[in-house]
Amino acid sequence: MTDQEVIALINRTLCEEFELDPETMHPGVTLYDELELDSLDAVDMVVALEQAFQIRIREEERMRQIRTLGEIHAYVLEKYHALAS
């Protein structure tokens, strides 16, 4: 998958999981303020991304520090590329 395909899958996964408007999915959008996700949603988000990409991110501290969609994109891309190599 290209980086753009990975980003599109992240966005699609989150839109489906949380019934989000695809138009709101841009890198600068904040997860908790603008998308109105809460801590329970964050757990669901991790599970959904793990299933979509077959990666393990559940217990990583960096995931707890993510606040924007762009940070999710960068993190998953990093994990995806590490897995592919």
GROMACS elastic network, one bead per residue, 0.5 to 0.9 nm:
[ bonds ]
;  ai    aj funct       b0    kb
    1     4     6  0.79743   500
    1     5     6  0.57599   500
    1     6     6  0.63371   500
    2     5     6  0.51072   500
    2     6     6  0.62964   500
    2     7     6  0.86811   500
    3     6     6  0.50602   500
    3     7     6  0.61910   500
    3     8     6  0.85620   500
    3    77     6  0.68973   500
    4     7     6  0.50480   500
    4     8     6  0.60542   500
    4     9     6  0.85692   500
    5     9     6  0.61343   500
    5    10     6  0.85999   500
    6     9     6  0.51129   500
    6    10     6  0.62172   500
    6    11     6  0.86715   500
    6    53     6  0.87369   500
    6    73     6  0.80236   500
    6    76     6  0.81429   500
    6    77     6  0.70015   500
    6    80     6  0.84252   500
    7    10     6  0.50563   500
    7    11     6  0.61940   500
    7    12     6  0.85351   500
    7    73     6  0.59322   500
    7    74     6  0.88530   500
    7    76     6  0.85368   500
    7    77     6  0.78747   500
    8    11     6  0.51278   500
    8    12     6  0.60132   500
    8    13     6  0.84469   500
    9    12     6  0.50031   500
    9    13     6  0.58762   500
    9    14     6  0.84724   500
    9    52     6  0.77942   500
    9    53     6  0.88840   500
   10    13     6  0.51547   500
   10    14     6  0.62155   500
   10    15     6  0.85634   500
   10    49     6  0.70343   500
   10    52     6  0.79938   500
   10    53     6  0.88981   500
   10    72     6  0.82615   500
   10    73     6  0.71549   500
   10    76     6  0.82670   500
   11    14     6  0.52466   500
   11    15     6  0.60421   500
   11    16     6  0.85683   500
   11    22     6  0.73627   500
   11    25     6  0.64684   500
   11    26     6  0.87445   500
   11    69     6  0.84988   500
   11    73     6  0.87317   500
   12    15     6  0.50659   500
   12    16     6  0.60962   500
   12    17     6  0.84807   500
   12    22     6  0.75598   500
   13    16     6  0.53038   500
   13    17     6  0.60427   500
   13    18     6  0.85595   500
   13    45     6  0.86376   500
   13    48     6  0.69140   500
   13    49     6  0.71969   500
   13    52     6  0.73362   500
   14    17     6  0.50500   500
   14    18     6  0.59176   500
   14    19     6  0.77009   500
   14    20     6  0.71500   500
   14    45     6  0.69351   500
   14    48     6  0.76983   500
   14    49     6  0.81748   500
   15    18     6  0.55002   500
   15    19     6  0.51116   500
   15    21     6  0.64689   500
   15    22     6  0.63266   500
   15    25     6  0.82831   500
   16    19     6  0.52469   500
   16    20     6  0.69516   500
   17    20     6  0.79692   500
   17    44     6  0.80454   500
   17    45     6  0.75991   500
   17    48     6  0.73703   500
   18    37     6  0.83642   500
   18    41     6  0.80422   500
   18    45     6  0.85547   500
   20    23     6  0.85477   500
   20    24     6  0.75177   500
   20    25     6  0.82045   500
   20    35     6  0.76261   500
   21    24     6  0.56154   500
   21    25     6  0.72962   500
   22    25     6  0.53590   500
   22    26     6  0.87350   500
   23    26     6  0.77324   500
   24    29     6  0.72819   500
   24    34     6  0.87587   500
   24    35     6  0.80499   500
   25    28     6  0.84749   500
   25    29     6  0.68058   500
   25    35     6  0.89731   500
   25    69     6  0.73533   500
   26    29     6  0.57500   500
   26    69     6  0.67802   500
   26    70     6  0.72529   500
   27    30     6  0.84239   500
   27    68     6  0.66850   500
   27    71     6  0.74690   500
   27    72     6  0.85774   500
   27    73     6  0.76928   500
   28    68     6  0.59243   500
   28    69     6  0.63158   500
   28    70     6  0.59684   500
   28    71     6  0.86037   500
   29    33     6  0.84764   500
   29    34     6  0.62842   500
   29    35     6  0.73103   500
   29    67     6  0.86215   500
   29    68     6  0.55573   500
   29    69     6  0.58032   500
   29    70     6  0.76309   500
   30    33     6  0.56722   500
   30    34     6  0.52371   500
   30    35     6  0.63819   500
   30    36     6  0.83455   500
   30    67     6  0.57614   500
   30    69     6  0.64148   500
   30    70     6  0.88291   500
   31    34     6  0.60652   500
   31    36     6  0.63208   500
   31    37     6  0.57566   500
   31    38     6  0.82532   500
   31    42     6  0.88283   500
   31    66     6  0.84794   500
   31    67     6  0.57590   500
   31    68     6  0.54653   500
   31    69     6  0.65660   500
   32    35     6  0.58043   500
   32    38     6  0.60358   500
   32    39     6  0.85197   500
   32    67     6  0.71614   500
   32    68     6  0.83672   500
   33    36     6  0.51067   500
   33    37     6  0.74006   500
   34    37     6  0.82031   500
   37    40     6  0.79839   500
   37    41     6  0.55846   500
   37    42     6  0.69834   500
   38    41     6  0.51428   500
   38    42     6  0.63150   500
   39    43     6  0.66722   500
   39    44     6  0.89261   500
   40    43     6  0.52696   500
   40    44     6  0.65596   500
   40    45     6  0.86845   500
   41    45     6  0.59720   500
   41    46     6  0.86237   500
   42    46     6  0.62687   500
   42    47     6  0.87226   500
   42    64     6  0.85709   500
   43    46     6  0.52302   500
   43    47     6  0.64153   500
   43    48     6  0.87107   500
   43    58     6  0.80486   500
   44    47     6  0.51303   500
   44    48     6  0.60952   500
   44    49     6  0.85976   500
   45    48     6  0.51073   500
   45    49     6  0.61292   500
   45    50     6  0.85000   500
   46    49     6  0.52201   500
   46    50     6  0.60501   500
   46    51     6  0.86000   500
   46    56     6  0.87200   500
   46    57     6  0.67863   500
   46    58     6  0.61367   500
   46    63     6  0.83498   500
   47    50     6  0.50854   500
   47    51     6  0.62021   500
   47    52     6  0.86134   500
   47    56     6  0.88431   500
   47    57     6  0.84691   500
   47    58     6  0.73881   500
   48    51     6  0.52009   500
   48    52     6  0.61223   500
   48    53     6  0.86825   500
   49    53     6  0.60567   500
   49    54     6  0.78827   500
   49    55     6  0.77522   500
   49    56     6  0.88073   500
   49    57     6  0.84002   500
   49    76     6  0.82246   500
   50    53     6  0.54506   500
   50    54     6  0.52265   500
   50    56     6  0.57291   500
   50    57     6  0.67129   500
   50    58     6  0.79377   500
   51    54     6  0.52416   500
   51    55     6  0.73065   500
   51    56     6  0.88388   500
   52    55     6  0.81775   500
   53    56     6  0.87505   500
   53    76     6  0.84134   500
   53    80     6  0.73486   500
   54    80     6  0.88910   500
   55    76     6  0.86423   500
   55    79     6  0.72294   500
   55    80     6  0.74085   500
   55    83     6  0.78199   500
   56    59     6  0.79651   500
   56    60     6  0.86624   500
   56    79     6  0.86294   500
   57    60     6  0.56806   500
   57    62     6  0.89787   500
   57    63     6  0.70853   500
   57    76     6  0.87525   500
   57    79     6  0.84504   500
   58    61     6  0.87675   500
   58    63     6  0.76766   500
   59    62     6  0.88662   500
   59    63     6  0.79020   500
   59    64     6  0.87574   500
   60    63     6  0.56797   500
   60    64     6  0.73058   500
   61    64     6  0.53395   500
   61    65     6  0.69222   500
   62    65     6  0.52363   500
   62    66     6  0.67693   500
   62    75     6  0.84289   500
   63    66     6  0.54851   500
   63    72     6  0.80603   500
   63    75     6  0.79058   500
   64    67     6  0.84113   500
   66    69     6  0.81353   500
   66    70     6  0.89650   500
   66    71     6  0.58768   500
   66    72     6  0.66283   500
   66    75     6  0.87292   500
   67    70     6  0.85954   500
   67    71     6  0.68663   500
   67    72     6  0.81004   500
   68    71     6  0.52622   500
   68    72     6  0.66396   500
   68    73     6  0.88595   500
   69    72     6  0.50147   500
   69    73     6  0.62482   500
   69    74     6  0.87287   500
   70    74     6  0.62213   500
   70    75     6  0.85601   500
   71    74     6  0.51271   500
   71    75     6  0.60691   500
   71    76     6  0.85648   500
   72    75     6  0.51060   500
   72    76     6  0.60271   500
   72    77     6  0.83224   500
   73    76     6  0.54308   500
   73    77     6  0.59916   500
   73    78     6  0.85417   500
   74    77     6  0.51525   500
   74    78     6  0.61306   500
   74    79     6  0.87130   500
   75    78     6  0.51671   500
   75    79     6  0.63204   500
   75    80     6  0.85646   500
   76    79     6  0.50370   500
   76    80     6  0.58700   500
   76    81     6  0.84649   500
   77    81     6  0.60339   500
   77    82     6  0.84510   500
   78    81     6  0.53128   500
   78    82     6  0.61586   500
   78    83     6  0.86338   500
   79    82     6  0.51043   500
   79    83     6  0.61674   500
   79    84     6  0.86410   500
   80    83     6  0.51551   500
   80    84     6  0.61914   500
   80    85     6  0.88335   500
   81    85     6  0.62834   500
   82    85     6  0.54360   500
